[in-house]
Amino acid sequence: MKSHRRTPTSTLLFLKKLTLVQVKSELDQYNQELSNNSDRLSIHFGSKRAIIMPNNSSPKPTIEYWHVWTDNDGISHQSRCQIEDFMEKGIAPDTSPQWLSNLKQSGATITFTVLPVGWVGNWHENPKPQWIIPLSGRWFVETMDGQRVEMGEGEISFGEDQGTKTDAQGHKGHLSGTVGDVPAVLIMVQFEETPTIEQSCRFR
């Protein structure tokens, strides 16, 4: 069995030997499907069938994150949000296209932290707007509205609960701590910028 590349943007096809008439027939069909903007091409050679999936058929991605934010009454909340503003291009001039979403924020400080097993912090606000991503282990965030969210590896939170007001229970900001019997290792990317108020799902 011989390996043939149908087009530069296609997967390798493994086909039997074909007559010139068969090749011409299949090329005509292929060109017709291309003209119809098909992103999935089905090709038959007798009893054999092959599928071509162009490299650019990847759907536009979304990335989910939890946004910890403050409303106008000074109460913290958490909303499940999605980043959808992706553009397909190379990250450098000579690289293949990939999906990119640039969230431009200034004055970044990157911190790694390890929360011991059983660690629970007091109620507090995020010191500055910051992305928090667990690298291993699990942790939780509970906001003043009573919502508790547990997150594991790769689950993203954006902490922006600055400007909360102490409630009747003495709660302000959020409560956080580890979950399970292993430490939680987190990476935090903190920014020097003014937090927003009453703006759930700030990044889309």
Contacts in CASP RR format, 6 or more apart in sequence:
PFRMAT RR
TARGET T0000
AUTHOR 0000-0000-0000
METHOD contacts of the structure
MODEL  1
MKSHRRTPTSTLLFLKKLTLVQVKSELDQYNQELSNNSDRLSIHFGSKRA
IIMPNNSSPKPTIEYWHVWTDNDGISHQSRCQIEDFMEKGIAPDTSPQWL
SNLKQSGATITFTVLPVGWVGNWHENPKPQWIIPLSGRWFVETMDGQRVE
MGEGEISFGEDQGTKTDAQGHKGHLSGTVGDVPAVLIMVQFEETPTIEQS
CRFR
1 14 0 8 1.000
1 15 0 8 1.000
1 16 0 8 1.000
2 14 0 8 1.000
2 15 0 8 1.000
2 17 0 8 1.000
3 12 0 8 1.000
3 13 0 8 1.000
3 14 0 8 1.000
4 12 0 8 1.000
4 13 0 8 1.000
4 14 0 8 1.000
4 15 0 8 1.000
5 12 0 8 1.000
5 13 0 8 1.000
6 13 0 8 1.000
6 30 0 8 1.000
6 52 0 8 1.000
7 52 0 8 1.000
7 54 0 8 1.000
9 54 0 8 1.000
9 55 0 8 1.000
9 56 0 8 1.000
10 52 0 8 1.000
10 53 0 8 1.000
10 54 0 8 1.000
10 55 0 8 1.000
11 52 0 8 1.000
11 53 0 8 1.000
13 43 0 8 1.000
13 50 0 8 1.000
13 52 0 8 1.000
14 50 0 8 1.000
15 45 0 8 1.000
15 48 0 8 1.000
15 50 0 8 1.000
16 45 0 8 1.000
16 48 0 8 1.000
18 26 0 8 1.000
18 45 0 8 1.000
22 45 0 8 1.000
26 43 0 8 1.000
26 45 0 8 1.000
29 43 0 8 1.000
30 41 0 8 1.000
30 43 0 8 1.000
30 52 0 8 1.000
33 41 0 8 1.000
34 41 0 8 1.000
39 53 0 8 1.000
39 54 0 8 1.000
39 57 0 8 1.000
40 51 0 8 1.000
40 52 0 8 1.000
40 53 0 8 1.000
40 57 0 8 1.000
41 51 0 8 1.000
41 52 0 8 1.000
42 49 0 8 1.000
42 50 0 8 1.000
42 51 0 8 1.000
43 49 0 8 1.000
43 50 0 8 1.000
43 51 0 8 1.000
43 52 0 8 1.000
56 88 0 8 1.000
56 97 0 8 1.000
58 99 0 8 1.000
60 84 0 8 1.000
60 86 0 8 1.000
60 88 0 8 1.000
60 99 0 8 1.000
61 86 0 8 1.000
61 99 0 8 1.000
62 82 0 8 1.000
62 83 0 8 1.000
62 84 0 8 1.000
62 86 0 8 1.000
63 82 0 8 1.000
63 83 0 8 1.000
63 101 0 8 1.000
63 156 0 8 1.000
64 80 0 8 1.000
64 81 0 8 1.000
64 82 0 8 1.000
64 83 0 8 1.000
64 156 0 8 1.000
65 80 0 8 1.000
65 81 0 8 1.000
65 82 0 8 1.000
65 83 0 8 1.000
65 131 0 8 1.000
65 156 0 8 1.000
65 157 0 8 1.000
65 158 0 8 1.000
65 203 0 8 1.000
66 78 0 8 1.000
66 79 0 8 1.000
66 80 0 8 1.000
66 81 0 8 1.000
66 141 0 8 1.000
66 149 0 8 1.000
66 151 0 8 1.000
66 155 0 8 1.000
66 156 0 8 1.000
66 157 0 8 1.000
66 158 0 8 1.000
67 78 0 8 1.000
67 79 0 8 1.000
67 81 0 8 1.000
67 157 0 8 1.000
67 158 0 8 1.000
67 159 0 8 1.000
67 160 0 8 1.000
67 200 0 8 1.000
67 201 0 8 1.000
67 202 0 8 1.000
67 203 0 8 1.000
68 76 0 8 1.000
68 77 0 8 1.000
68 78 0 8 1.000
68 126 0 8 1.000
68 141 0 8 1.000
68 143 0 8 1.000
68 157 0 8 1.000
68 158 0 8 1.000
68 159 0 8 1.000
68 160 0 8 1.000
68 161 0 8 1.000
68 174 0 8 1.000
69 76 0 8 1.000
69 77 0 8 1.000
69 78 0 8 1.000
69 79 0 8 1.000
69 159 0 8 1.000
69 160 0 8 1.000
69 161 0 8 1.000
69 196 0 8 1.000
69 197 0 8 1.000
69 198 0 8 1.000
69 199 0 8 1.000
69 200 0 8 1.000
69 202 0 8 1.000
70 76 0 8 1.000
70 77 0 8 1.000
70 160 0 8 1.000
70 161 0 8 1.000
70 162 0 8 1.000
70 163 0 8 1.000
70 164 0 8 1.000
70 173 0 8 1.000
70 195 0 8 1.000
70 197 0 8 1.000
70 198 0 8 1.000
71 77 0 8 1.000
71 197 0 8 1.000
71 198 0 8 1.000
72 197 0 8 1.000
72 198 0 8 1.000
73 165 0 8 1.000
74 144 0 8 1.000
74 163 0 8 1.000
74 164 0 8 1.000
74 165 0 8 1.000
75 144 0 8 1.000
75 145 0 8 1.000
75 164 0 8 1.000
75 165 0 8 1.000
75 167 0 8 1.000
76 125 0 8 1.000
76 143 0 8 1.000
76 144 0 8 1.000
76 145 0 8 1.000
76 161 0 8 1.000
76 164 0 8 1.000
76 173 0 8 1.000
76 174 0 8 1.000
77 143 0 8 1.000
77 144 0 8 1.000
77 145 0 8 1.000
77 147 0 8 1.000
77 200 0 8 1.000
78 141 0 8 1.000
78 143 0 8 1.000
78 145 0 8 1.000
78 147 0 8 1.000
78 149 0 8 1.000
79 200 0 8 1.000
79 201 0 8 1.000
81 158 0 8 1.000
81 200 0 8 1.000
81 201 0 8 1.000
81 202 0 8 1.000
81 203 0 8 1.000
81 204 0 8 1.000
82 201 0 8 1.000
82 204 0 8 1.000
83 101 0 8 1.000
83 103 0 8 1.000
83 203 0 8 1.000
83 204 0 8 1.000
84 204 0 8 1.000
85 101 0 8 1.000
85 204 0 8 1.000
86 99 0 8 1.000
86 100 0 8 1.000
86 101 0 8 1.000
87 99 0 8 1.000
87 100 0 8 1.000
87 101 0 8 1.000
88 97 0 8 1.000
88 98 0 8 1.000
88 99 0 8 1.000
88 100 0 8 1.000
89 97 0 8 1.000
89 98 0 8 1.000
89 100 0 8 1.000
90 96 0 8 1.000
90 97 0 8 1.000
90 98 0 8 1.000
90 100 0 8 1.000
91 98 0 8 1.000
91 100 0 8 1.000
103 203 0 8 1.000
105 129 0 8 1.000
105 191 0 8 1.000
105 193 0 8 1.000
106 191 0 8 1.000
106 192 0 8 1.000
106 193 0 8 1.000
107 191 0 8 1.000
107 192 0 8 1.000
107 193 0 8 1.000
108 189 0 8 1.000
108 190 0 8 1.000
108 191 0 8 1.000
109 189 0 8 1.000
109 190 0 8 1.000
109 191 0 8 1.000
109 192 0 8 1.000
110 187 0 8 1.000
110 188 0 8 1.000
110 189 0 8 1.000
110 190 0 8 1.000
111 187 0 8 1.000
111 188 0 8 1.000
111 189 0 8 1.000
111 190 0 8 1.000
112 135 0 8 1.000
112 185 0 8 1.000
112 186 0 8 1.000
112 187 0 8 1.000
112 188 0 8 1.000
113 185 0 8 1.000
113 186 0 8 1.000
113 188 0 8 1.000
114 183 0 8 1.000
114 184 0 8 1.000
114 185 0 8 1.000
114 186 0 8 1.000
115 139 0 8 1.000
115 177 0 8 1.000
115 178 0 8 1.000
115 183 0 8 1.000
115 184 0 8 1.000
115 185 0 8 1.000
115 186 0 8 1.000
116 178 0 8 1.000
116 183 0 8 1.000
117 178 0 8 1.000
117 180 0 8 1.000
117 181 0 8 1.000
117 182 0 8 1.000
117 183 0 8 1.000
118 177 0 8 1.000
118 178 0 8 1.000
118 180 0 8 1.000
119 177 0 8 1.000
119 178 0 8 1.000
119 183 0 8 1.000
119 184 0 8 1.000
120 175 0 8 1.000
120 176 0 8 1.000
120 177 0 8 1.000
120 178 0 8 1.000
121 175 0 8 1.000
121 176 0 8 1.000
121 177 0 8 1.000
122 175 0 8 1.000
123 170 0 8 1.000
123 171 0 8 1.000
123 172 0 8 1.000
123 173 0 8 1.000
123 174 0 8 1.000
123 175 0 8 1.000
124 172 0 8 1.000
124 173 0 8 1.000
124 174 0 8 1.000
125 161 0 8 1.000
125 162 0 8 1.000
125 163 0 8 1.000
125 164 0 8 1.000
125 172 0 8 1.000
125 173 0 8 1.000
125 174 0 8 1.000
126 159 0 8 1.000
126 160 0 8 1.000
126 161 0 8 1.000
126 162 0 8 1.000
126 173 0 8 1.000
126 174 0 8 1.000
127 190 0 8 1.000
128 162 0 8 1.000
128 190 0 8 1.000
128 191 0 8 1.000
128 192 0 8 1.000
128 193 0 8 1.000
128 195 0 8 1.000
129 158 0 8 1.000
129 159 0 8 1.000
129 160 0 8 1.000
129 162 0 8 1.000
129 190 0 8 1.000
129 191 0 8 1.000
129 193 0 8 1.000
129 195 0 8 1.000
130 158 0 8 1.000
130 159 0 8 1.000
130 188 0 8 1.000
130 189 0 8 1.000
130 190 0 8 1.000
130 191 0 8 1.000
131 156 0 8 1.000
131 157 0 8 1.000
131 158 0 8 1.000
131 159 0 8 1.000
131 188 0 8 1.000
131 189 0 8 1.000
132 156 0 8 1.000
132 157 0 8 1.000
132 158 0 8 1.000
132 159 0 8 1.000
132 186 0 8 1.000
132 187 0 8 1.000
132 188 0 8 1.000
133 154 0 8 1.000
133 155 0 8 1.000
133 156 0 8 1.000
133 157 0 8 1.000
133 186 0 8 1.000
133 187 0 8 1.000
134 151 0 8 1.000
134 152 0 8 1.000
134 153 0 8 1.000
134 154 0 8 1.000
134 155 0 8 1.000
134 184 0 8 1.000
134 185 0 8 1.000
134 186 0 8 1.000
135 153 0 8 1.000
135 154 0 8 1.000
135 185 0 8 1.000
135 186 0 8 1.000
135 187 0 8 1.000
136 153 0 8 1.000
136 182 0 8 1.000
136 183 0 8 1.000
136 184 0 8 1.000
136 185 0 8 1.000
137 152 0 8 1.000
137 153 0 8 1.000
137 178 0 8 1.000
137 179 0 8 1.000
137 180 0 8 1.000
137 182 0 8 1.000
137 183 0 8 1.000
137 184 0 8 1.000
137 185 0 8 1.000
138 150 0 8 1.000
138 151 0 8 1.000
138 152 0 8 1.000
138 178 0 8 1.000
138 179 0 8 1.000
138 180 0 8 1.000
138 184 0 8 1.000
139 150 0 8 1.000
139 151 0 8 1.000
139 152 0 8 1.000
139 176 0 8 1.000
139 177 0 8 1.000
139 178 0 8 1.000
139 179 0 8 1.000
139 184 0 8 1.000
139 186 0 8 1.000
140 148 0 8 1.000
140 149 0 8 1.000
140 150 0 8 1.000
140 151 0 8 1.000
140 176 0 8 1.000
140 177 0 8 1.000
140 178 0 8 1.000
140 179 0 8 1.000
141 148 0 8 1.000
141 149 0 8 1.000
141 151 0 8 1.000
141 157 0 8 1.000
141 174 0 8 1.000
141 175 0 8 1.000
141 176 0 8 1.000
142 148 0 8 1.000
142 149 0 8 1.000
142 174 0 8 1.000
142 175 0 8 1.000
142 176 0 8 1.000
143 161 0 8 1.000
143 173 0 8 1.000
143 174 0 8 1.000
144 164 0 8 1.000
144 167 0 8 1.000
144 171 0 8 1.000
144 172 0 8 1.000
144 173 0 8 1.000
144 174 0 8 1.000
149 157 0 8 1.000
150 179 0 8 1.000
151 157 0 8 1.000
152 184 0 8 1.000
158 202 0 8 1.000
158 203 0 8 1.000
160 195 0 8 1.000
160 196 0 8 1.000
160 202 0 8 1.000
161 173 0 8 1.000
161 174 0 8 1.000
162 195 0 8 1.000
163 195 0 8 1.000
163 197 0 8 1.000
164 172 0 8 1.000
164 173 0 8 1.000
165 172 0 8 1.000
166 172 0 8 1.000
177 184 0 8 1.000
178 184 0 8 1.000
196 202 0 8 1.000
END
